[in-house]
Amino acid sequence: MEPTQLVGRTYVVPAHTWNDRDVLIYALGVGAGQHDPYDERELAFTLEDPAGVPLVLPTFGVAVSHQVAELAYRELDLTKVVHAEQSLTWSGALPAAATVRIESTVTDVYDKGAGALMVSETVVSDTRTRVVRMRARTSVFVRDAGGFGGDRGPSEAWAVPERTPDHVLMADTRPDQALLYRLSGDRNPLHADPAFARAAGFDRPILHGLCTYGMSARLLLHAVCGSDPEALASLSARFSAPVVPGESLTVHAWVDHEDPEIVVFQTFGADGRVVLDRGRLTLRGASQPPCRGSLRG
């Protein structure tokens, strides 16, 4: 099916349940505890508190929203689909267990010439209270689906400050990182099956863009949010280059001097190429650390 045929279509998962096991697996999938298993900041997300409840990494939300995204992707040729952009907005910290309704609508398909950019808006709400826990905006690029004469889409201003980053954050990915991350529900064979990866134009399986997104967010959570999930209001980024499992990642982050609740960032691969671009994080009234620094996690 052509992406333009999906505009306006809504997909619903009426009741999706997660528990503490799911959030612990996700935390490991995005590298929590990988550098130092006993780092107290990481243990909060990989070990239960005295009440038996772990904290939840905010980007666990993408594992939730992906439950409904898969319904739309089934109607496309997956060998031509790559993740383009992702944003999440939270109403507060996610609980370690919940049952939610997930509703996603394909809102736009933009003509990028070589392909089409399909945009979906997703709302995740508690099935009992109807409270909205999270919203997601997901864009995927569908190769060879452009050139239909449509709108190219909006372009938002974004720039890296002309100064040294306030934070330089580093993490290594494991050779089996994609196999570990896919346990959270994203079973796209592009990230595990060498034959499928070759059919999609890659030499070997690549890491999920959402894993790179989650690893970057985890480092930023520790660096600028005091490791407090409640402090993170939103996070967005563009996927600009693939990451190979086993590759190291480095995040450069700049705090906005005029509005310290805004942080922009880029994530770099091992060879210095930008793999996550146009990163933007907003805080919910959190204070920034008093000075720049580095972190390895």
N, C-alpha and C positions, 0 to 999 in steps of 0.2 A: 504494500500500500504506500502511496506517496504521502509524505508528511503533511502537505496542504490539505489532504482529505481528513486529517485528524483534528483540525482547528474546531474548537467548541466542544469536542468530545470530553466527557467526564468519566473518570474511572473511580470506583469506590471499593475500599476494603472496609466493611461495616464494623468488624471487631478484630483488631490485632492485639495480641497480648504479649508483653515481654516481662521478664523477671530478672533477678540479680545475676543469674548465670549468663544471660544474654549480654548484660552490660559488662560483666567481667571479661567475657570472650572478646567483645569489641575493644575493650581497653588494651588487651594483649595484642589484638590485631593492628592497632595503631602505635605499637611500640612501648606502651606503659611498662615500666620496670625493666626494660631491655638493657639499658646501660647500667643501672644500679637497682636491683630488685628491692632493696631496703631503704631507698630514698623515701622519706615520709610523705613527700608531696605525691609520689607515685602510688604509694601503698594505700592512700585514701581511695584510689580508684580500682585497686587490684585486691583489696582485702576488706572484709566486713568490719564495721565498727562494733563496739560492745553490744549494740542492739541487733547485730547481724545484717547490717545494711551498708553497702558500699556507696560512695559518691558516684555520680554518673557523668562521664565526659559529655559535654554538650553536643558534640558532633555525632554522638550515638544517634541523634535525630536523623542522620542520613540513612542509617540502616533501617529506620522505621519508614521514612518516606519512600525508600526504594521498594518497599513491599507493593506499592501501587504503581510506581514507575514501570515495573516489569510488565504490567498489563498492557501499557502502551507500546513498549519496545518490542513485544511479541509480533506486532503488526508491521515491523520494519525489518530490513535486512541487516542483521547485527554486524556483519562483516564491514558495513559502511558507516556504522554509528560510533562516534567518539564523544565523550563528555566534554562540554565546552565551558560551562560556567556553573557555579553552585553558590547559592546563598541560603542561610538559615537565620531566622529571627525567633528568639525564644521569649515566652512570657515570664519565664522563671526557670529555675533549675529543674531538670527532668527527674522524676522519681525512679527508684530502682525497680519498681514493678508497676504496671498499669495496663489497662485495656482501653484502646483508643479506636476512633473512627478516622480513617484516612481518605480524604477526597482530593482528587487531582484533576485539573482541567487544562487541556492544551489551549493556551491563550493566543499564541502567535506562531507563525512560521515565516521567517525572513529569508529573502533571497540573497545569498552571499556569492553568487556566481558559480563557484566550483562546487557549491553544496547549499543545503538549506539548514537554517538554525531553528530548531523547534523548541519553544519555550512552554514550560508547564508551571502552574501555580498549585501548590499543595497545602492543605490545611489539616492539621492533626489535632483532634479534640477528644477529650475524655468522654467515654461512652456514657458514664453515669451522670457527671456534673455538666457536660456539654462545654466545659471550659476549654478554650483553645490553648494548647500547650506549646504549639510551634507552628511556624509557617516556613515553607521552603519554595524557592524559585530555582528551577533546574532547566538548563539549556543544553541540548545535544546537537552536534553537527552531523548531518547526514550527507556523506559524500555523494557526488553525482546527482543530487536532487535539486540543484539550483538552476538558474537560468530561465525561470518561468515568468520573469518580469515583475516580480513582487518588490515590496518595500525592503530596503537593506536593513532597516531597524535603527533604533536610537544609538547614540554614542555619548557616554557619560565622561565628563572630565576626570582625569586621574593622573597623578604625577608623583614620582619619587622626589622627596626633598633633596636639595643640593647640599647635603651635609652628611657626616658620618652617621650610620644607623645608631639609634639609642640602644638597640639590643641585637646581638648576633647569637643565634641559637642553632645548635647542631644536633643531628641525630643520624644514626646509621640504620639502614633497612637490612633485614635478613634476606639471604637468598631464597628462603621459603615464605617471605612476607606475604605475597599474594595468596598463597595457599592457606595461610593463617587468617588473613583478612576475609576471605570468601566464606568462612564459617559464620560470618555475621549476615549472610543472606545474598550477597552479590555473586551469583554463580556464572557470570558472563565468561564463556570459555576463552575469551581473549586473554584472560589473566592466568590461565592454567594449561591450556591445550596448545602445544607447539604447532600442530597442523592448522588449527583455526587461526592462530596468530599470523602464520605465514599467509593464509588466505586473505587476512585483513591488511597485509602489507608490512608486517613487522617480522624481524628476524627471529624473534622469540617472544614468549608471553611477557607482557608489561605489567607493571604494578597498577592497581586500580587508582585512578585519579582521586577518588574519594578517600583512599588510604593516605595518599600524600597530603590531602586536605586535612584529614584527621590528625596526622602526625604533626603538621604545622600548627594546627589549632591547639594541640596538647602542649607544645612548647610555649606558645603564646599565652595560654591560660596560666602557666606557671610564672611567666615573665612579667606579664602586665595585669593579670587579674588576681594575683595573690593565691593562685590555685583554687579560687572560689568559683564554681559554676554559676552561682547566682549573679556574679558580676558581669558575665558576658551577655550582651543584649543581641548582637548580630555578628555574622561573619560571612564575607563573600570573597570569591576569588575566581580567576579565569585559568583554565588548564591550557598551558602554552607549549608544553613538550612532554613526551612520555618519560617515565622513570623505570629503570630496570631493577628488579628485586636484587638487593645486595648493594645498591648504590647509596652513598651518603647524601644527606640533605642539609642545607644551611638556610636558615630564615633570617632575613634582615628586616628589622621593624623600626619604624619612625613614629614617635608620638607627636601629634599635632600640637604645636606650641600655643596656638590660639584656643584650641578646644582639646584638652587632655583626655577627653573621653573618646577620641577618635585615634586610631592607630592604623597606618598603612604598612603593607608588608609585601615582600617578594620571597619566594622560595627558590633556591638554586640547586641544581644537580651537581654531581661530582666534578664535572668538567666546566662548571661555572655558567652553564646555560640556565635561563630562567624556566622553571617548570610550573610554577604557580605565579601568575601575574595579576596586577590590579587588585591586590589583596586589601581588604578594608575590614576593620574590626571596630565595633562600638561597644563601649562599656556602660554599665548601668550604675552610674554614680560612684564608681570605684576610683580610689586614688592611685596615682602612678608611683612606681618605685622612684626614689629620689635621685638615682643616677643610672647611667647606661651600664650595661654589663653583658656577660655572655653566659650561656647555659648549654650543657650537653645532657641530652636525655634520650 
